[in-house]
Amino acid sequence: MVTRVTIDTNVCSLIGDPVGHSDRAAPGTAEQVRRGIEKGNIRAFVSEASAFVEFLSSPQKLEYLAVAGTRQARPIPDPRSIAEFRALAELGVHMLHAPLIGAEKFFDEMPWALDEVYSQEERIRRFDNFARQYPLQKPLVTLGSEMLKSQPPVPQGRTFRAKTGFSMELRLKWAVALKREWHAADGAERKKLRKKIAPMISEWCDELIVSSHVAYGNDVLCTLDRGKGAGSHSLLHHLNRASLEASGVKIISPEEMAAL
């Protein structure tokens, strides 16, 4: 029997670079998982939200969110993360849609997963239904919107010629406010700001990852995350696993994935 497994961000690194991340699991775990994927016993998938997490540092994430929806240049991804995802693609890992902002793709060397379990329409419906239960983007939007009250207005997006006619850039004002706050802060203030914002982004991405897992109807979600950083309110906190199981999200460890 072939098992469809969604691999979480922290497991991507373990499988993509077993030597560099050997401390994340029991000896030989990553190699066993890689063999299972190569042989076809495991069909592995990674959410595009994991690419957002891995490819960009915290300041770069703010930089990206501030230009998403516009034609401005994006921050350059970490080459080490690109190498890890390239290794995953070569193993046969496919990418799950998890609409972030502007439907932009962070990595074009990994094929998209096919809609095999559900139709495209049903997959999108399942994603939306699950994501609506956990509006984890809201704290970021609220924080940025509050900061914007003491900042100059955000300039309106530019109009540009597109294939379908003329379009206008849709700049996220709350994200621009967060980026401004970061650039205006000194070292100590940035440290405080990172401590506040980084967990919010992580939680939002966890919600996107789990939503994409549910949307595609995969069998299990493999993660090392116990939600310790964000506390018991975290989506993947061990105290919330029963609730996720009730929604059809079965979570396993890399060692359990290797046993498949």
C-alpha positions in Angstrom: 0.0 0.0 0.0 1.3 3.4 -1.0 1.0 6.2 1.7 0.5 9.8 0.7 2.6 11.9 3.2 2.7 15.7 3.5 6.1 16.6 4.9 6.3 19.7 7.2 8.9 22.4 6.8 11.3 21.0 9.4 11.1 17.5 7.9 11.9 19.0 4.4 15.3 20.0 5.7 15.9 16.6 7.3 15.1 14.7 4.1 16.6 17.2 1.7 19.9 17.4 3.6 20.2 14.3 5.9 23.8 15.0 6.8 23.3 18.7 7.7 20.3 17.9 9.8 21.1 14.5 11.2 20.4 15.7 14.8 16.7 16.1 14.0 15.8 12.4 14.0 17.1 8.9 15.0 20.2 7.8 13.0 19.3 6.4 9.6 15.7 7.8 9.6 16.2 10.2 6.7 18.0 7.6 4.6 15.1 5.2 5.2 12.5 7.8 4.2 14.5 8.7 1.1 14.6 5.1 0.0 10.9 4.7 0.7 10.1 7.7 -1.6 12.5 6.5 -4.3 11.0 3.0 -4.3 7.4 4.4 -4.4 6.3 3.1 -1.0 5.8 6.7 0.1 4.4 9.4 -2.1 5.7 12.6 -0.5 4.4 16.1 -0.9 5.5 19.5 0.4 3.3 22.6 0.8 4.4 25.8 -1.1 4.0 27.5 2.3 7.0 25.5 3.4 9.0 27.1 0.6 8.0 30.5 1.9 9.2 29.5 5.4 12.5 28.0 4.3 13.6 30.3 1.5 13.3 33.7 3.3 14.6 35.0 6.6 12.3 36.9 8.9 13.2 40.4 7.5 12.9 38.9 3.9 9.4 37.6 4.7 8.4 41.1 5.7 10.0 42.4 2.6 8.2 39.9 0.4 4.8 40.5 2.0 5.2 44.3 1.5 5.7 43.8 -2.3 3.3 40.9 -2.9 0.7 41.9 -5.4 3.0 44.4 -7.0 5.6 44.3 -9.8 8.5 45.2 -7.4 11.5 42.9 -7.1 11.2 40.0 -4.6 13.9 39.1 -2.0 16.5 36.6 -3.2 15.9 33.1 -1.6 18.5 31.3 0.5 20.6 29.1 -1.9 20.9 26.4 0.8 17.1 26.0 0.9 16.9 25.9 -2.8 19.5 23.1 -2.8 17.4 21.1 -0.3 14.2 21.5 -2.3 16.0 20.6 -5.4 17.1 17.4 -3.7 13.5 16.7 -2.7 12.3 17.3 -6.3 14.9 14.8 -7.6 13.6 12.3 -5.1 10.1 12.6 -6.6 8.5 15.0 -4.0 5.6 17.1 -5.4 4.3 20.5 -4.3 0.9 21.3 -2.9 -0.9 24.5 -3.6 -1.3 26.7 -0.5 -2.3 30.1 -1.8 -0.2 32.7 0.0 -0.6 36.0 -1.7 -0.8 36.7 -5.5 -0.5 32.9 -6.2 3.2 33.3 -6.7 5.4 30.2 -6.9 8.6 30.3 -4.9 10.3 27.3 -6.5 9.8 26.3 -10.2 11.9 23.1 -10.1 9.3 21.0 -8.3 6.2 19.7 -10.1 2.7 20.5 -8.8 0.8 17.7 -7.2 -2.1 16.4 -9.3 -5.7 16.4 -8.2 -5.9 12.7 -7.8 -8.0 12.2 -4.6 -10.4 15.2 -5.2 -11.2 17.4 -8.2 -9.6 20.8 -8.4 -12.9 22.4 -7.4 -13.3 20.1 -4.3 -9.7 20.6 -3.4 -10.1 24.4 -3.3 -13.3 24.0 -1.3 -11.7 21.8 1.3 -8.7 24.2 1.6 -11.0 27.2 2.2 -13.3 25.3 4.6 -10.4 24.2 6.8 -8.4 27.5 6.6 -11.5 29.4 7.7 -11.5 27.5 11.0 -8.0 28.9 11.8 -7.7 32.6 10.6 -4.1 32.7 11.7 -3.2 35.6 9.3 -5.4 37.9 11.4 -2.9 38.7 14.1 -0.4 39.9 11.5 -3.0 42.0 9.8 -4.2 43.5 13.1 -0.7 44.3 14.2 0.3 46.0 10.9 -3.0 47.9 10.7 -2.4 49.3 14.2 1.2 50.4 13.3 -0.1 52.1 10.1 -2.2 54.5 12.2 1.0 56.3 13.2 2.7 56.1 9.8 2.3 58.1 6.5 -0.4 56.7 4.1 0.7 53.9 1.8 0.9 55.1 -1.8 -1.6 53.6 -4.2 -0.4 50.8 -6.4 0.7 51.5 -10.0 -1.4 50.7 -13.0 0.3 48.5 -15.6 -0.5 46.9 -18.9 -1.3 43.2 -18.6 -2.4 40.5 -21.2 -6.0 41.1 -20.3 -5.8 44.9 -20.5 -4.8 47.2 -17.7 -4.3 46.1 -14.1 -3.5 47.8 -10.8 -1.0 46.7 -8.2 -2.7 45.5 -5.0 -0.3 46.5 -2.2 -1.0 45.1 1.3 -1.0 48.1 3.5 -0.6 46.2 6.8 2.4 44.4 5.4 4.0 47.7 4.3 3.5 49.0 7.8 5.3 46.0 9.3 8.2 46.4 6.9 8.5 50.1 7.7 8.5 49.4 11.4 11.3 46.9 10.9 13.5 49.3 8.9 12.9 52.1 11.4 13.9 50.0 14.4 17.3 49.7 16.0 19.0 46.5 17.1 17.2 46.0 20.4 13.8 47.1 18.9 14.3 44.7 15.9 15.0 41.8 18.3 11.7 42.6 20.2 9.8 43.0 16.9 11.2 39.7 15.5 10.1 37.9 18.8 6.6 39.2 18.2 6.2 38.8 14.5 8.1 35.5 13.7 5.7 33.3 15.7 2.7 34.9 14.0 4.2 34.2 10.5 5.1 30.6 11.6 1.5 30.0 12.8 0.0 31.4 9.7 2.2 29.1 7.6 1.4 26.1 9.7 -2.3 26.8 9.0 -1.5 27.0 5.2 0.5 23.7 5.3 -2.2 21.8 7.2 -4.9 23.3 5.0 -3.1 22.1 1.8 -2.7 18.7 3.4 -6.4 18.4 4.0 -7.3 19.9 0.6 -5.4 17.2 -1.3 -6.6 14.3 0.9 -3.2 13.0 1.9 -3.0 10.2 4.5 -0.6 11.6 7.1 1.3 14.7 8.0 4.9 14.2 9.1 6.3 16.9 11.4 8.8 17.5 14.2 6.7 20.5 15.3 5.2 20.4 18.8 4.0 24.0 18.8 6.2 24.8 21.8 7.2 28.3 20.5 3.6 29.6 20.3 2.2 27.7 23.3 -1.0 25.8 23.6 -2.8 28.1 21.2 -0.5 26.8 18.4 -2.2 24.8 15.7 0.3 21.9 16.0 0.7 22.0 19.8 0.5 18.5 21.2 -2.6 19.4 23.2 -4.4 20.2 20.0 -3.6 17.0 18.1 -6.9 15.3 19.1 -8.8 18.2 17.5 -6.8 17.8 14.3 -7.3 14.1 14.3 -11.0 14.7 14.5 -10.7 16.8 11.3 -8.9 14.0 9.6 -5.3 15.2 10.1 -3.2 12.3 11.3 0.3 13.4 12.5 3.3 11.2 12.5 7.1 11.6 13.3 9.9 11.1 10.8 10.6 7.7 12.5 7.1 6.6 11.9 7.4 7.8 8.3 10.5 5.6 8.0 8.5 2.6 9.3 6.1 3.0 6.3 
